[in-house]
Amino acid sequence: MRFFLLFSVFIVSLFLSSCVKNKNFGAIENALKTMSPNEKPIPGDWLIIHTLSDPEGLNPFTVNDAASQEIYPKIFESLLELDPYTAQLNPVLADSLPILSEDKKQYTFRLRPSIYFSDGKPLTNSDVIFSFKAVKNPLVIDAAALRNYYNDIENVSVAPDNSLIFTMKKPYFMAGDFIGTLRILPKHLFDPTNLTDKYSFEDINDIEKAEKNSAVGEFAKWFGKNELKREPKYLIGTGPYVFEEWRRNEQIRLKRNDKYWGKGIVASQTSYPSRLVWRPINDRTSAVNALKNADIDFMVIPPRMFVELLDTASTPYLAKAQYDVPSYMYIGWNMQKAIFQDKRVRQAFSHLVDKKELMSTVMLGFAKSTIGPIYKGRPEYDTTLQEYEYNPQKAKKLLAEAGWTDSNGDGILDKTINGTRQDMAFSFLLNSGNETRENLMLLLIEEMRKVGVKAEIQKLEWAVFLENLRSRQYDAYIGAWINDNVPPDLFQIWHSSQAKNKGSNYVHFINARVDELIEKNRIEFDPEKRKEYMFEIQRILHEEQPYTFLWLQQYTAGYNKSLQSVRFSTVRPGYFVHHWWIPPAIRRYSDFQ
């Protein structure tokens, strides 16, 4: 398997190197010295971006991983788009921000004229209505994580003046944002037999009606197929790039859409590279070497490698960058497993995490501690909650109170559960190639060993890792969630309904009071009342510890200095490579425009 991976990397290197026109590092330095500071961006050249693994897919509705979310917005657009540098919503496919009715239950949008998909077909209101029928179809299981933001849409209709009216069952304070940012798919490709015309919004708003309508199930079966996640003939959007090719473990390539409808109209969609290529390299040391060899142009680098392996004095054609993206790292405990059902056990494990030491040794200081799921810079973040201190003795006491003792003297805690003695032994699930998470787990496993807990690491390729989380086939895992700097809605991860049907409540956290607060928060437009709800939720999570919350990571990256206009943002993923450009004098792939 290792030989195959290395061989694949070698083949990709040959492919990319065969396209290289100029790999003279000195030429980059010389050209940049003579370049006018007022030189204007000129489209052209390729930009190669490192990714740790292949994305799960590129259908915006049925994938939910970070790699996918970095790529598909270049292909598919939405009515509104979050500006990467101001974090304000701006019109894209819509001609303006929505008009909100007095009862806060209707949002009215109008499409811009003359919008075209990259295959030349015009975008119409039918494509918008289809997209919302697709995401709301309750039988499309892989869309469960996204669907919860659209559950309360009662209907989407077209008014006599051709505007689109979205009617809510009840007010939702973030409805305009989520309606506006759903990616719009082409109906003629994703629903070629018009199955969604055979069911109404009323049908899919009621699970019993949905299950009785054969078209609902037939569409769900079709829409969930793998080819709709990865085949170029389906992945057609209105965006500034066109999906060109995907070779597993080698590259995902997009080509700039030279017929893009929004040129000069939508500033945030301005694009310069002729091609964007994401190159999967599972081993980050190999990826850093590829960056040094100019086989990739940009990569996010783990802190230790950033400090120890990326020496810009010896590679002056490279630059280093640090930037913040609102996201938190955590350890998730599968509460369906008997070991983790007592909150005292979860609290004990949190007391075994020496955050201060780990942020210093594993993260090298590129992290800030956090205690909950809300972005630390938000007013809804409860600063009064105290960290779980590193205290192995307290951890041992809590485990003993929960009934875990070493009854047979083998050095491993055990407990009789349902009449059977069970050892305190489990595995941490990790995604392959993530050295930072693996190093963190190795240190924590040693801390657990000292108190009689036997833990080990299980590593899986990214797509398999995600599927195991969704099907709850794991004991514990380490993960990360984006928590954008926007008013929080915790439904997707913490509402009990999301513990079913592959929802994002991976740890199976069920709490009636949290459900009630989340639901009240959604219909409340007073920010001070929402703040009260969020504070109470954080207090409950802090007590229950379904996650051991770790830290907000400051991201570290390296890039080739040939890239110009490099900026970073707190909007995910933190960088917008289609805004970067390469001066003509130092382009490397210009023979392949």
C-alpha positions as CSV (number, residue, x, y, z in Angstrom):
1,M,0.0,0.0,0.0
2,R,2.9,2.4,0.9
3,F,4.6,1.5,-2.4
4,F,1.4,2.2,-4.3
5,L,1.0,5.7,-2.6
6,L,4.6,6.6,-3.3
7,F,4.3,5.4,-6.9
8,S,1.2,7.5,-7.4
9,V,2.9,10.6,-6.0
10,F,5.8,9.9,-8.4
11,I,3.5,9.7,-11.4
12,V,1.8,12.9,-10.4
13,S,5.1,14.6,-10.1
14,L,6.1,13.5,-13.6
15,F,2.8,14.7,-14.9
16,L,3.1,18.2,-13.3
17,S,6.8,18.5,-14.1
18,S,6.2,17.7,-17.7
19,C,4.0,20.9,-17.8
20,V,6.6,23.1,-16.1
21,K,8.0,25.8,-18.3
22,N,10.2,27.6,-15.7
23,K,11.4,26.0,-12.5
24,N,14.3,28.5,-12.0
25,F,14.0,29.6,-8.4
26,G,16.4,32.5,-9.0
27,A,14.2,33.8,-11.8
28,I,11.3,34.1,-9.3
29,E,13.4,36.3,-7.0
30,N,14.8,38.4,-9.9
31,A,11.3,38.9,-11.5
32,L,9.7,39.9,-8.2
33,K,12.5,42.5,-7.5
34,T,11.9,44.2,-10.9
35,M,8.1,44.0,-10.8
36,S,6.2,47.2,-10.4
37,P,4.2,47.5,-7.2
38,N,1.3,48.8,-9.3
39,E,1.3,45.9,-11.7
40,K,-2.2,44.7,-12.3
41,P,-3.3,41.1,-12.1
42,I,-3.4,39.2,-15.4
43,P,-5.2,35.9,-15.7
44,G,-3.2,32.8,-16.5
45,D,-1.0,29.9,-15.2
46,W,-1.8,27.0,-12.9
47,L,-2.0,27.0,-9.2
48,I,-1.3,23.7,-7.4
49,I,-2.7,23.3,-3.9
50,H,-1.9,20.5,-1.5
51,T,-4.7,18.5,0.1
52,L,-4.2,15.7,2.6
53,S,-6.6,13.4,0.9
54,D,-9.2,13.2,-1.9
55,P,-12.4,15.0,-1.0
56,E,-15.4,12.9,-0.3
57,G,-17.1,14.2,-3.4
58,L,-18.2,17.5,-5.0
59,N,-21.9,17.4,-4.8
60,P,-22.6,20.3,-2.3
61,F,-25.6,18.6,-0.8
62,T,-24.3,15.1,-0.2
63,V,-20.8,15.8,1.1
64,N,-19.7,17.6,4.3
65,D,-15.9,17.4,4.5
66,A,-13.5,20.3,4.6
67,A,-11.7,19.3,1.4
68,S,-15.0,19.2,-0.6
69,Q,-16.1,22.6,0.8
70,E,-12.9,24.2,-0.4
71,I,-13.4,23.1,-4.0
72,Y,-17.1,23.0,-4.9
73,P,-17.8,26.8,-4.3
74,K,-15.6,27.5,-7.3
75,I,-18.0,25.5,-9.4
76,F,-21.5,26.1,-7.8
77,E,-22.8,29.5,-6.8
78,S,-25.6,30.6,-4.5
79,L,-28.1,33.5,-4.3
80,L,-25.8,35.2,-1.8
81,E,-22.1,34.8,-1.0
82,L,-20.1,35.6,2.2
83,D,-17.5,38.2,1.2
84,P,-14.2,36.6,2.4
85,Y,-12.7,39.8,3.7
86,T,-15.7,41.7,5.1
87,A,-17.7,38.6,6.2
88,Q,-20.8,40.4,4.8
89,L,-23.4,38.7,2.6
90,N,-23.5,40.0,-1.0
91,P,-25.7,39.2,-3.9
92,V,-24.4,36.7,-6.5
93,L,-27.1,34.9,-8.4
94,A,-29.7,37.2,-6.7
95,D,-29.8,40.8,-7.8
96,S,-30.0,42.1,-4.2
97,L,-30.4,41.0,-0.6
98,P,-33.8,39.5,0.2
99,I,-36.9,41.4,1.2
100,L,-38.2,40.2,4.5
101,S,-41.9,40.3,5.4
102,E,-43.1,41.9,8.6
103,D,-43.9,38.5,10.2
104,K,-40.4,37.3,9.3
105,K,-41.8,34.3,7.5
106,Q,-41.3,35.3,3.9
107,Y,-38.0,36.1,2.0
108,T,-38.3,37.4,-1.5
109,F,-35.4,37.1,-4.0
110,R,-35.0,37.9,-7.7
111,L,-32.5,36.3,-10.0
112,R,-30.1,38.4,-12.0
113,P,-30.8,38.2,-15.7
114,S,-28.6,36.3,-18.2
115,I,-27.0,33.7,-15.8
116,Y,-25.7,30.6,-17.5
117,F,-24.4,27.2,-16.4
118,S,-21.0,26.4,-17.8
119,D,-22.7,24.0,-20.4
120,G,-24.5,27.0,-21.8
121,K,-28.0,26.3,-20.3
122,P,-29.6,29.4,-18.7
123,L,-30.2,29.3,-14.9
124,T,-33.9,29.8,-14.1
125,N,-36.2,29.8,-11.1
126,S,-36.8,26.1,-11.8
127,D,-33.2,25.4,-10.9
128,V,-33.6,27.2,-7.6
129,I,-36.9,25.4,-6.7
130,F,-35.3,22.1,-7.7
131,S,-32.3,22.7,-5.5
132,F,-34.4,23.3,-2.4
133,K,-36.6,20.3,-3.2
134,A,-33.5,18.2,-3.4
135,V,-31.9,19.3,-0.2
136,K,-35.2,19.0,1.7
137,N,-35.9,15.5,0.5
138,P,-35.9,13.5,3.8
139,L,-34.9,10.3,2.0
140,V,-31.6,11.8,0.7
141,I,-29.7,10.5,3.8
142,D,-26.3,12.0,2.8
143,A,-27.8,15.5,2.9
144,A,-29.0,15.2,6.5
145,A,-26.3,17.5,7.9
146,L,-27.2,20.3,5.5
147,R,-30.9,19.7,5.5
148,N,-31.5,20.7,9.1
149,Y,-31.0,24.4,8.1
150,Y,-33.9,24.1,5.6
151,N,-36.4,22.0,7.5
152,D,-38.7,24.9,8.3
153,I,-39.0,26.1,4.7
154,E,-42.7,25.5,4.0
155,N,-42.8,26.4,0.3
156,V,-40.8,28.0,-2.5
157,S,-43.0,29.7,-5.2
158,V,-42.7,32.1,-8.1
159,A,-44.6,35.4,-7.8
160,P,-46.3,37.1,-10.8
161,D,-43.3,39.5,-11.2
162,N,-41.1,36.4,-11.5
163,S,-39.4,36.8,-8.1
164,L,-38.9,33.8,-5.8
165,I,-40.8,33.7,-2.5
166,F,-39.5,31.5,0.3
167,T,-42.2,30.9,3.0
168,M,-41.2,29.6,6.4
169,K,-43.3,27.5,8.7
170,K,-42.0,29.7,11.5
171,P,-39.5,32.5,11.8
172,Y,-35.8,31.4,12.0
173,F,-33.3,34.2,12.7
174,M,-30.7,32.8,10.2
175,A,-33.2,31.8,7.5
176,G,-32.1,34.5,5.1
177,D,-28.5,33.6,5.4
178,F,-29.0,29.9,4.8
179,I,-31.5,30.3,2.0
180,G,-29.1,32.7,0.4
181,T,-26.1,30.4,0.6
182,L,-27.5,27.1,-0.7
183,R,-25.6,26.1,-3.8
184,I,-27.8,26.1,-6.8
185,L,-27.6,22.9,-9.0
186,P,-28.7,22.5,-12.6
187,K,-32.1,20.7,-12.7
188,H,-31.5,19.4,-16.2
189,L,-28.5,17.3,-15.1
190,F,-29.4,16.4,-11.5
191,D,-33.1,15.6,-12.3
192,P,-33.2,14.6,-15.9
193,T,-36.5,12.8,-15.6
194,N,-38.2,15.6,-13.6
195,L,-38.9,13.5,-10.6
196,T,-39.0,16.5,-8.3
197,D,-41.9,17.9,-10.3
198,K,-43.9,14.9,-9.1
199,Y,-43.7,15.9,-5.4
200,S,-44.5,19.1,-3.6
201,F,-42.9,20.9,-0.7
202,E,-45.9,19.7,1.3
203,D,-45.0,16.1,0.5
204,I,-41.4,16.4,1.7
205,N,-42.3,18.4,4.8
206,D,-44.0,15.3,6.2
207,I,-42.0,12.1,6.4
208,E,-45.1,9.9,6.1
209,K,-46.2,11.7,3.0
210,A,-42.7,11.5,1.6
211,E,-42.4,7.8,2.1
212,K,-45.8,7.3,0.3
213,N,-44.7,9.3,-2.8
214,S,-42.7,7.0,-5.0
215,A,-41.0,9.9,-6.8
216,V,-39.5,11.1,-3.5
217,G,-37.8,7.8,-2.9
218,E,-36.8,7.3,-6.6
219,F,-35.2,10.8,-6.6
220,A,-33.3,10.1,-3.4
221,K,-31.9,6.9,-4.7
222,W,-30.7,8.6,-7.9
223,F,-29.4,11.7,-6.2
224,G,-27.3,9.7,-3.7
225,K,-25.3,7.9,-6.4
226,N,-21.5,8.3,-6.3
227,E,-21.3,9.4,-9.9
228,L,-23.3,12.5,-9.0
229,K,-20.5,13.4,-6.6
230,R,-17.6,13.0,-8.9
231,E,-18.4,12.8,-12.7
232,P,-17.7,15.9,-14.8
233,K,-20.9,15.5,-16.8
234,Y,-23.0,16.1,-13.6
235,L,-20.8,18.6,-11.8
236,I,-21.8,21.6,-13.9
237,G,-22.4,25.0,-12.2
238,T,-22.6,28.7,-12.8
239,G,-19.3,29.5,-11.1
240,P,-16.0,30.9,-12.3
241,Y,-14.5,27.4,-12.7
242,V,-15.4,24.2,-14.5
243,F,-14.7,20.8,-13.1
244,E,-12.2,19.2,-15.6
245,E,-10.7,16.0,-14.1
246,W,-10.4,13.9,-11.0
247,R,-7.8,11.2,-10.8
248,R,-8.0,9.5,-7.3
249,N,-4.9,10.0,-5.2
250,E,-3.4,12.2,-8.0
251,Q,-5.3,15.4,-8.7
252,I,-8.6,17.2,-8.9
253,R,-8.4,19.9,-11.6
254,L,-10.7,22.8,-12.3
255,K,-10.4,25.0,-15.4
256,R,-11.3,28.7,-15.4
257,N,-14.7,29.3,-17.0
258,D,-13.9,31.7,-19.8
259,K,-17.6,32.1,-20.5
260,Y,-18.4,32.9,-16.9
261,W,-21.6,35.1,-16.8
262,G,-20.4,37.1,-13.8
263,K,-17.2,38.7,-15.2
264,G,-17.1,42.3,-14.0
265,I,-20.3,41.8,-12.2
266,V,-19.5,39.7,-9.1
267,A,-16.3,41.0,-7.6
268,S,-15.9,38.2,-5.1
269,Q,-15.9,35.6,-7.9
270,T,-13.0,37.3,-9.8
271,S,-10.6,34.5,-10.9
272,Y,-7.1,34.6,-12.2
273,P,-5.4,31.1,-12.4
274,S,-6.3,29.3,-15.6
275,R,-6.4,26.1,-13.7
276,L,-6.7,25.2,-10.0
277,V,-5.3,21.8,-9.1
278,W,-5.6,20.1,-5.7
279,R,-2.9,17.5,-5.3
280,P,-3.5,14.8,-2.6
281,I,-0.3,13.9,-0.7
282,N,-1.1,11.9,2.4
283,D,2.3,12.2,4.0
284,R,2.9,15.8,5.0
285,T,6.7,15.5,5.0
286,S,6.5,14.5,1.3
287,A,4.2,17.5,0.8
288,V,6.6,20.0,2.3
289,N,9.3,18.6,0.0
290,A,7.0,19.0,-3.0
291,L,6.5,22.7,-1.9
292,K,10.2,23.2,-1.7
293,N,10.6,21.6,-5.1
294,A,7.8,23.9,-6.6
295,D,5.7,20.9,-7.4
296,I,2.9,22.5,-5.3
297,D,2.4,26.2,-4.7
298,F,0.5,26.3,-1.4
299,M,-0.1,24.1,1.6
300,V,-1.3,24.3,5.1
301,I,1.5,22.9,7.3
302,P,1.3,21.4,10.8
303,P,3.0,23.7,13.4
304,R,6.0,21.5,14.0
305,M,6.8,21.1,10.3
306,F,6.2,24.8,9.8
307,V,8.9,25.6,12.4
308,E,11.3,22.8,11.7
309,L,11.1,22.0,8.0
310,L,10.1,25.2,6.3
311,D,13.3,27.3,6.4
312,T,12.8,30.3,4.1
313,A,16.4,31.3,4.5
314,S,17.4,28.2,2.5
315,T,14.4,28.5,0.3
316,P,14.0,32.2,-0.3
317,Y,11.5,31.6,-3.1
318,L,9.0,30.4,-0.4
319,A,7.0,32.5,2.2
320,K,5.5,31.5,5.5
321,A,2.0,32.6,6.8
322,Q,-0.1,32.4,9.9
323,Y,-3.8,33.0,9.9
324,D,-6.9,32.4,12.0
325,V,-10.0,30.4,10.9
326,P,-12.8,30.1,13.4
327,S,-12.6,26.3,14.2
328,Y,-12.1,24.2,17.2
329,M,-10.5,20.8,17.8
330,Y,-12.0,18.3,20.2
331,I,-12.2,14.7,21.3
332,G,-15.6,13.1,20.8
333,W,-16.8,10.3,23.0
334,N,-19.3,7.9,21.5
335,M,-22.1,8.0,24.2
336,Q,-23.7,4.9,22.7
337,K,-20.8,2.9,24.0
338,A,-21.2,1.6,27.6
339,I,-17.8,2.9,28.6
340,F,-18.7,6.6,27.9
341,Q,-22.3,6.7,29.1
342,D,-21.4,8.0,32.6
343,K,-20.5,11.7,32.5
344,R,-18.0,11.1,35.3
345,V,-15.9,9.0,32.9
346,R,-16.0,11.8,30.3
347,Q,-15.1,14.4,32.9
348,A,-12.2,12.2,34.1
349,F,-10.8,12.0,30.6
350,S,-11.0,15.8,30.2
351,H,-8.9,16.0,33.4
352,L,-6.2,13.9,31.8
353,V,-5.7,16.4,29.0
354,D,-2.9,18.8,29.8
355,K,-4.0,21.5,27.4
356,K,-1.3,24.0,28.4
357,E,1.5,21.4,27.8
358,L,-0.1,20.1,24.6
359,M,-0.6,23.5,23.1
360,S,3.1,24.1,23.8
361,T,4.6,20.8,22.7
362,V,2.2,19.6,19.9
363,M,0.9,23.0,18.6
364,L,4.1,24.9,19.4
365,G,1.9,27.8,20.7
366,F,-0.2,28.1,17.5
367,A,-3.4,27.6,19.5
368,K,-5.8,29.2,22.0
369,S,-7.7,27.1,24.5
370,T,-11.5,26.9,24.3
371,I,-14.3,25.4,26.4
372,G,-17.2,25.1,24.1
373,P,-18.6,25.1,20.5
374,I,-19.1,28.9,20.1
375,Y,-16.4,31.0,18.5
376,K,-14.3,32.6,21.3
377,G,-14.7,36.1,19.8
378,R,-18.5,36.0,19.9
379,P,-20.6,37.7,22.7
380,E,-22.4,34.4,23.1
381,Y,-19.2,32.7,24.3
382,D,-19.4,32.2,28.1
383,T,-16.1,33.4,29.5
384,T,-17.1,32.5,33.1
385,L,-16.7,28.7,32.6
386,Q,-13.5,27.3,34.0
387,E,-11.2,25.0,32.1
388,Y,-11.1,21.3,33.1
389,E,-7.7,21.4,34.8
390,Y,-5.1,18.8,34.2
391,N,-5.5,16.6,37.3
392,P,-4.8,12.8,37.1
393,Q,-5.7,12.3,40.7
394,K,-9.1,13.9,40.2
395,A,-9.5,11.7,37.1
396,K,-8.8,8.5,39.1
397,K,-11.3,9.6,41.7
398,L,-14.0,10.2,39.2
399,L,-13.4,6.9,37.5
400,A,-13.6,5.1,40.8
401,E,-16.9,6.9,41.6
402,A,-18.2,5.7,38.3
403,G,-17.4,2.1,39.4
404,W,-14.2,1.5,37.4
405,T,-11.6,-0.4,39.5
406,D,-8.9,-2.9,38.8
407,S,-10.7,-6.0,40.2
408,N,-8.2,-8.6,38.8
409,G,-5.0,-6.7,39.4
410,D,-3.9,-6.7,35.7
411,G,-3.3,-2.9,35.7
412,I,-6.4,-2.1,33.6
413,L,-9.6,-0.7,35.1
414,D,-12.7,-2.8,34.7
415,K,-16.4,-2.8,35.6
416,T,-19.3,-5.3,35.4
417,I,-21.8,-4.0,32.9
418,N,-25.0,-6.0,32.2
419,G,-23.5,-9.0,34.0
420,T,-20.2,-9.0,32.1
421,R,-16.9,-7.7,33.2
422,Q,-15.6,-5.1,30.8
423,D,-12.1,-3.6,30.6
424,M,-11.6,0.1,30.3
425,A,-10.1,-0.4,26.8
426,F,-11.0,1.4,23.5
427,S,-9.5,3.0,20.4
428,F,-9.2,6.5,19.1
429,L,-10.2,6.9,15.5
430,L,-8.0,9.2,13.4
431,N,-7.8,10.2,9.8
432,S,-4.6,8.9,8.2
433,G,-1.7,11.3,7.6
434,N,-2.7,13.8,10.3
435,E,0.5,13.9,12.4
436,T,-0.7,16.6,14.7
437,R,-3.7,14.6,15.8
438,E,-1.6,11.4,16.1
439,N,1.0,13.1,18.3
440,L,-1.7,14.5,20.5
441,M,-3.3,11.0,20.9
442,L,0.0,9.3,21.7
443,L,0.6,11.7,24.6
444,L,-3.0,11.3,25.9
445,I,-2.8,7.5,25.6
446,E,0.2,7.6,27.9
447,E,-1.7,9.7,30.4
448,M,-4.5,7.2,30.3
449,R,-2.2,4.3,30.8
450,K,-1.0,5.8,34.1
451,V,-4.5,5.6,35.5
452,G,-5.3,2.1,34.2
453,V,-7.0,2.9,30.9
454,K,-5.9,1.0,27.8
455,A,-6.3,3.0,24.6
456,E,-4.9,2.6,21.1
457,I,-5.1,4.4,17.8
458,Q,-7.0,3.3,14.7
459,K,-6.2,5.2,11.5
460,L,-8.5,5.3,8.4
461,E,-8.4,7.0,5.1
462,W,-10.5,10.2,5.1
463,A,-13.6,9.0,3.3
464,V,-13.7,5.8,5.4
465,F,-13.1,7.8,8.6
466,L,-16.1,10.0,7.8
467,E,-18.3,7.1,7.1
468,N,-17.4,5.5,10.4
469,L,-18.3,8.6,12.2
470,R,-21.7,8.9,10.4
471,S,-22.5,5.2,11.1
472,R,-21.2,5.5,14.7
473,Q,-18.7,2.7,14.2
474,Y,-16.0,4.0,16.5
475,D,-15.3,4.4,20.3
476,A,-13.7,7.9,20.4
477,Y,-12.2,10.2,17.8
478,I,-10.5,13.5,17.4
479,G,-12.1,16.0,15.0
480,A,-12.6,19.7,14.3
481,W,-15.6,21.8,13.4
482,I,-15.8,25.3,11.9
483,N,-17.5,27.7,14.2
484,D,-18.0,30.7,12.0
485,N,-18.0,34.2,13.5
486,V,-21.7,34.5,13.1
487,P,-24.6,34.3,15.5
488,P,-24.6,30.6,16.5
489,D,-27.1,27.9,15.7
490,L,-26.1,24.7,17.4
491,F,-28.8,22.5,15.8
492,Q,-26.6,20.5,13.4
493,I,-24.3,19.1,15.9
494,W,-26.1,19.2,19.3
495,H,-29.8,18.6,18.6
496,S,-30.9,15.0,19.4
497,S,-32.6,14.7,16.0
498,Q,-29.2,14.9,14.4
499,A,-28.0,11.7,16.2
500,K,-30.0,9.7,13.6
501,N,-29.8,9.2,9.9
502,K,-26.0,10.0,9.6
503,G,-26.5,13.4,11.2
504,S,-23.6,15.4,12.6
505,N,-24.4,14.6,16.2
506,Y,-21.8,11.8,16.0
507,V,-21.4,11.4,19.7
508,H,-25.2,10.7,20.2
509,F,-25.7,13.5,22.7
510,I,-29.3,13.4,23.8
511,N,-30.5,16.2,26.1
512,A,-34.1,17.4,26.2
513,R,-33.2,20.8,27.7
514,V,-30.6,21.5,25.1
515,D,-33.1,20.6,22.4
516,E,-35.5,23.0,23.9
517,L,-32.9,25.8,24.0
518,I,-31.7,25.2,20.5
519,E,-35.3,25.3,19.2
520,K,-36.1,28.6,21.1
521,N,-32.8,30.1,19.8
522,R,-33.8,29.5,16.2
523,I,-37.0,31.5,16.4
524,E,-35.6,34.3,18.6
525,F,-34.6,37.6,16.9
526,D,-33.5,39.3,20.1
527,P,-29.7,38.7,20.3
528,E,-29.7,39.2,24.1
529,K,-32.2,36.4,24.6
530,R,-30.2,34.2,22.2
531,K,-27.2,34.9,24.3
532,E,-28.9,33.6,27.4
533,Y,-29.9,30.4,25.6
534,M,-26.3,29.9,24.4
535,F,-24.9,30.4,27.9
536,E,-27.2,27.8,29.3
537,I,-26.3,25.3,26.6
538,Q,-22.6,25.9,27.2
539,R,-23.0,25.2,30.9
540,I,-24.8,21.9,30.2
541,L,-22.1,20.8,27.7
542,H,-19.4,21.8,30.1
543,E,-21.0,19.6,32.8
544,E,-21.8,16.6,30.4
545,Q,-18.5,16.7,28.4
546,P,-19.7,14.8,25.3
547,Y,-16.7,16.5,23.8
548,T,-13.4,17.3,25.4
549,F,-13.0,20.7,23.9
550,L,-9.3,21.4,23.1
551,W,-8.4,24.6,21.3
552,L,-8.7,27.0,18.4
553,Q,-5.9,26.4,16.0
554,Q,-3.9,29.2,14.4
555,Y,-3.2,27.8,10.9
556,T,0.3,27.8,9.5
557,A,1.0,27.7,5.8
558,G,3.7,28.0,3.2
559,Y,3.5,29.2,-0.4
560,N,5.6,30.0,-3.4
561,K,6.5,33.7,-3.7
562,S,5.4,33.7,-7.3
563,L,1.9,34.0,-6.0
564,Q,0.7,37.6,-5.7
565,S,-2.2,39.2,-3.8
566,V,-2.0,36.4,-1.2
567,R,-4.4,37.3,1.6
568,F,-6.0,35.3,4.4
569,S,-9.4,35.5,6.0
570,T,-11.5,34.3,8.9
571,V,-14.1,33.0,6.4
572,R,-13.6,29.3,5.7
573,P,-11.3,27.9,4.4
574,G,-9.3,31.0,5.2
575,Y,-7.7,31.4,1.8
576,F,-9.3,32.1,-1.6
577,V,-6.8,30.9,-4.2
578,H,-8.8,32.1,-7.3
579,H,-8.0,35.6,-6.2
580,W,-4.2,35.0,-6.3
581,W,-2.2,35.5,-9.5
582,I,1.2,34.9,-11.0
583,P,3.2,37.5,-13.0
584,P,3.7,36.5,-16.7
585,A,7.5,36.6,-16.4
586,I,7.6,33.7,-13.9
587,R,4.7,31.5,-15.0
588,R,5.4,27.8,-15.2
589,Y,2.4,26.4,-17.0
590,S,1.6,29.1,-19.5
591,D,2.0,26.7,-22.5
592,F,-1.2,24.9,-21.3
593,Q,-3.8,27.7,-21.1
